[in-house]
Amino acid sequence: MKWKGTGTTLNGFLDRGSLFQGELTFEETFRIDGKFEGTIRSGSELILGDSAEVNAEIYVRRLSVNGSLRGSVDASEKVEILSRARVNADVRTPLLKVEEGAFLQGRCHMDDRGKVVDLPTPSPLPAPEVKPLKTKKL
């Protein structure tokens, strides 16, 4: 199913006026415009529309938020928090995009998904040479 002129193929959606409580798993892309409470797991993309009210632990590849989200997010690829989003959640992802006007409160952890990078220890800078000031006698 294509979503209203976006060209995005949806595997399913939870529309306005709907409430789902429990665990949601899906393939492909899923969109929520209603209310959801529970756990969401997928290896694909989750879209939270502007009327979405979600209180959940979310484990997905990509997440796009333009509604209300409380809970925690672990996205293996990317999280986008769009301009009308209200997010009160801890977010873990390698790539985070927050648009102007969005609200984000919570801890953000960005990583390279297991890649450990050793940064060189900076060497101390040499102390500057200090010369006494010459004074003129009057």
C-alpha positions, 0 to 999 in steps of 0.5 A: 500500500502506498501512503498518500502521495509519499511513494512510501510503501506501508506494511500497515498503519494504526490510524487516528482514533485507534488505540493499540496496547501490546507488542507490535512487530512488522516488516517493511514500513509501518505508520502510526497516527493513533495511540500506541502503548507497549513495545515495537520491534522491526528491522525496518522503518517506523513513522509516527505521524503528527497525531501519533501518541506513543508510549513505547520501547522502540527497536527499529532500523529507522524512526521518523517522529512528528507526533508525541513519543515517550519511552525509549528508542534504539534505532540501528540506522537513523532517527529523525525528529521533525518540527512538530514532534514532542519527544520525551525519550532516551534515544540510541542511534548512530545518526540523529536529526532534529528539526527546528521547532521540535522538542527533545528531552532525554538522553541521546547516545550516538555510536558507530554500532560496535566500532571502537575508535581509539583517539590519539592522546594529545601531547601537551603543548610546550610552555610559552617562553616568558621574558621579563618586561623592560622598564624605563626609568623616568 
